[in-house]
């Protein structure tokens, strides 16, 4: 079954626009698993922006759960977080999405699937055995760096890093990730690092939680040139809901403006959601995943059901199928 058939929403037309009453979505990034572990919460009903009960109620097909680590104890912390996440998946009888068929199965299910991703793979030092271990436990997507420099790359958190490219170990890590069919995530990476990876790139990648710098000048956002290059390699950009990356104004309106700009620059096949829930303070109007159905209806009313369905599901599903199989 095609992803479009799996997602056929119940839509009604109003003044030439469509309101979709049911449209499954994928969210490319949240930090909820690590926050749950640190707060001794259950992933099922944690008092956070994301939990499994909320996701099920919001008609989420797949939530990407990023395991975030930083600092000297990153490797040990990663092991603890992953053990918590995988134990939660088993205890809550969730589907750990590792294949395209698994993703489609979740789209047809009433329960949200979980995808395991890594935010900051610096603790691997670009070692092939360590990166292969990520694949073996079910990691589907990984970024090289967070806000601190590591052995692989430089972050875009500081302007002094803007032109810095990958380190040699980072170049090796990119080759290994590609070979193992782990999707590369360029959010948080320096401009120079992003540009280097995108040079003549043919394999799709993602910026899991980044917006358009032309609309909001924060360094965490992407330049128009980067947006075009991501589109050219078949990749996707997950729009981030953090107000500092969106700019001022109504949350839904800000999300729409970034989406419209990115579509103008790179086309409607390059957009997805990357909320950054539980990694950001609450944004008024988009406080948690329970607001996603309302956002989806809002987008459908402004850009139409077809483009909204691509953002919700089809664009990332295509990337996932092409890279991971």
C-alpha positions in Angstrom: 0.0 0.0 0.0 1.3 3.5 -0.9 1.9 6.0 1.9 -0.8 8.2 0.3 -3.3 5.4 0.5 -2.4 4.6 4.0 -3.0 8.2 5.0 -6.1 9.1 3.2 -7.6 11.7 5.6 -11.2 12.6 6.1 -11.3 16.1 4.6 -14.0 18.7 4.1 -13.8 21.7 1.8 -14.4 25.3 3.0 -13.9 28.3 0.7 -11.7 26.3 -1.6 -9.5 25.0 1.2 -9.5 21.6 2.8 -9.7 20.8 6.5 -8.5 17.3 7.2 -10.2 15.7 10.2 -7.7 12.9 10.3 -4.2 13.0 9.0 -1.4 10.9 10.5 2.0 12.7 11.1 5.6 12.0 11.8 7.7 14.2 14.1 11.4 14.0 13.4 12.6 15.2 16.8 11.8 15.3 20.5 13.9 15.0 23.6 11.2 13.3 25.7 12.9 10.0 26.3 16.0 11.5 27.9 13.8 14.0 29.9 11.7 11.1 31.1 14.7 9.2 32.3 16.1 12.2 34.1 12.8 13.0 35.8 12.0 9.3 36.6 8.8 9.4 34.6 7.1 6.8 32.6 7.1 7.5 28.8 3.4 6.5 28.8 2.0 9.4 30.8 4.9 11.7 31.7 3.8 15.3 32.5 5.7 16.6 29.5 5.1 18.0 26.0 5.2 14.5 24.6 4.1 11.2 26.1 2.6 8.1 24.5 -0.9 8.7 25.6 -0.8 12.2 24.1 0.7 10.9 20.9 -1.9 8.3 20.4 -4.6 10.9 21.0 -3.0 13.3 18.5 -3.0 10.6 15.7 0.8 10.5 15.5 2.0 7.8 13.2 5.7 7.8 14.3 7.5 9.9 16.9 11.3 10.1 16.6 12.9 10.0 20.0 16.3 11.5 20.2 18.8 10.2 22.7 20.8 13.3 23.6 24.1 13.3 25.4 27.0 15.8 25.9 30.2 16.0 27.9 32.8 13.5 29.2 30.3 10.9 30.3 28.3 10.9 27.0 29.0 7.2 26.1 27.8 5.9 29.5 24.9 8.3 29.6 23.9 7.1 26.1 23.8 3.5 27.3 21.5 4.4 30.2 19.1 6.5 28.1 18.9 3.8 25.4 18.3 1.1 27.9 15.4 3.1 29.4 14.0 3.8 25.9 14.1 0.3 24.7 12.7 -1.1 28.0 9.9 1.4 27.7 9.2 0.3 24.1 8.9 -3.3 25.2 6.8 -2.6 28.3 4.4 -0.3 26.5 4.2 -2.7 23.5 5.3 -0.1 21.0 6.6 -0.7 17.6 10.3 0.3 17.2 10.3 1.5 13.6 13.4 0.3 11.8 12.0 -0.2 8.3 9.7 1.4 5.8 7.2 -1.4 6.2 7.2 -0.8 9.9 6.6 2.9 9.3 3.6 2.2 7.1 2.3 -0.4 9.6 2.3 2.4 12.3 0.4 4.7 9.9 -2.3 2.1 9.7 -2.4 1.5 13.4 -4.1 3.3 16.3 -0.9 3.3 18.3 2.1 5.6 17.7 5.4 4.0 16.6 8.7 5.0 18.0 11.9 5.7 16.1 15.3 5.8 17.8 17.6 8.7 16.8 20.8 10.1 18.2 21.5 13.8 18.9 25.3 14.2 19.1 27.2 11.1 18.1 30.5 12.6 19.1 31.0 9.8 21.7 31.6 7.3 18.8 34.7 9.3 17.7 33.9 8.1 14.2 34.8 4.5 15.2 33.1 2.0 12.8 32.4 -0.6 15.5 30.7 2.0 17.8 28.6 3.3 14.9 27.7 -0.2 13.8 26.5 -0.8 17.4 24.1 2.1 17.0 22.6 0.4 13.9 22.4 -2.9 15.8 20.2 -1.4 18.5 17.9 0.2 16.0 19.2 3.7 15.5 17.7 5.1 12.3 19.0 8.7 12.3 22.0 10.5 13.9 23.6 14.0 14.1 27.3 14.6 14.4 27.2 17.3 17.0 25.1 19.3 19.5 26.1 22.7 20.9 29.6 21.8 21.9 32.6 21.0 19.7 33.4 17.3 19.7 35.8 15.0 17.9 33.7 14.9 14.7 32.6 18.5 14.1 31.8 22.0 15.2 28.4 23.3 16.2 26.6 26.3 14.9 26.0 27.6 18.4 28.9 30.0 18.1 29.5 32.4 15.2 33.2 31.7 15.3 32.4 28.2 14.0 30.4 29.3 11.0 32.9 28.5 8.3 34.5 25.5 10.0 34.1 22.2 8.1 34.0 18.6 9.4 37.0 17.1 11.3 38.6 14.1 9.7 36.8 11.7 12.1 33.5 13.5 11.2 34.2 12.8 7.5 34.8 9.1 8.3 31.6 9.0 10.4 29.5 10.4 7.5 30.9 7.6 5.2 30.1 5.0 7.9 26.5 6.3 8.5 25.8 6.3 4.8 27.2 2.8 4.4 25.1 1.5 7.3 22.0 3.3 6.0 21.6 5.6 9.0 20.1 8.9 8.0 22.4 11.8 8.7 20.9 14.8 10.6 22.6 18.2 10.0 20.7 20.2 12.7 23.2 21.9 15.1 26.1 21.5 12.6 28.2 24.5 11.6 27.5 26.1 8.3 30.8 24.9 6.9 30.0 21.3 8.0 26.6 21.4 6.5 28.0 22.8 3.3 30.7 20.1 3.1 28.3 17.2 3.6 25.9 18.7 0.9 28.6 19.1 -1.7 27.7 16.8 -4.6 25.6 14.7 -2.3 23.2 12.2 -3.8 21.9 10.5 -0.7 19.0 12.2 1.2 19.7 13.6 4.6 17.6 15.6 7.1 17.8 18.7 9.2 15.5 17.2 11.8 14.6 20.5 13.7 15.7 23.6 11.9 13.9 26.6 10.3 14.6 29.3 7.7 17.3 31.8 8.5 15.8 34.3 6.0 12.8 34.7 8.3 14.6 34.4 11.6 18.3 35.1 11.7 19.2 32.6 14.4 22.3 30.5 13.6 20.4 27.3 14.2 18.3 28.0 11.2 19.2 27.2 7.6 20.3 29.5 4.8 18.4 29.5 1.5 21.4 27.9 -0.1 21.3 25.0 2.4 17.6 24.6 1.9 18.1 24.3 -1.9 20.9 21.8 -1.4 18.9 19.6 1.0 16.1 19.6 -1.5 18.4 18.8 -4.4 19.7 15.6 -2.6 16.1 14.6 -1.8 16.3 15.4 1.9 13.8 17.0 4.3 13.8 19.8 6.9 11.7 19.4 10.1 10.2 22.7 11.1 11.1 23.5 14.7 8.5 25.0 17.1 10.9 26.9 19.3 9.8 30.6 19.4 13.4 31.8 19.2 13.8 29.9 15.9 10.3 30.9 14.6 10.4 34.6 15.3 7.7 36.7 16.8 4.0 36.3 16.3 1.3 33.7 16.5 2.8 30.2 16.7 0.6 28.6 13.9 1.2 31.7 11.7 5.0 31.5 12.3 5.1 27.8 11.5 3.2 28.5 8.3 5.5 31.3 7.2 8.6 29.1 7.6 6.9 26.3 5.7 5.8 28.7 2.9 9.3 30.1 2.6 11.0 26.7 2.6 8.5 25.5 -0.1 9.3 28.6 -2.1 13.0 27.9 -1.9 13.1 24.1 -2.1 9.7 22.9 -3.1 7.0 21.1 -1.1 8.8 17.8 -1.0 11.4 19.2 1.4 9.2 19.9 4.4 8.4 17.9 7.5 7.8 18.4 11.2 10.6 18.5 13.8 8.9 19.9 16.9 11.8 19.7 19.4 9.2 19.1 22.1 10.7 18.6 25.5 14.0 20.2 24.3 12.4 23.7 24.2 10.2 25.8 26.5 6.5 25.8 25.8 5.6 27.9 22.8 2.2 29.5 23.4 -0.3 27.9 21.1 2.0 24.9 20.5 2.5 23.8 24.0 2.7 20.0 23.3 1.9 17.3 20.8 -1.8 17.5 21.7 -1.9 20.6 19.5 -0.7 18.9 16.4 -4.2 18.0 15.0 -5.2 21.7 15.2 -1.9 22.8 13.5 -2.5 20.2 10.8 -6.0 21.5 10.2 -4.7 25.1 10.1 -2.0 24.2 7.5 -4.6 22.3 5.4 -6.7 25.4 5.3 -3.9 27.5 4.1 -1.7 25.4 1.8 -4.1 22.5 1.0 -4.5 18.9 2.0 -2.0 17.5 -0.5 1.0 19.7 0.6 0.0 19.2 4.3 -0.1 15.4 3.8 3.5 15.6 2.4 4.6 17.6 5.4 2.9 15.3 7.8 4.1 12.0 6.4 5.0 11.5 2.8 8.2 13.5 2.6 10.0 11.8 5.4 8.5 8.4 4.5 10.2 8.8 1.1 13.5 9.6 2.6 13.3 6.8 5.1 12.4 4.3 2.4 15.2 5.5 0.1 17.9 5.5 2.8 16.9 2.8 5.3 14.7 0.5 3.2 
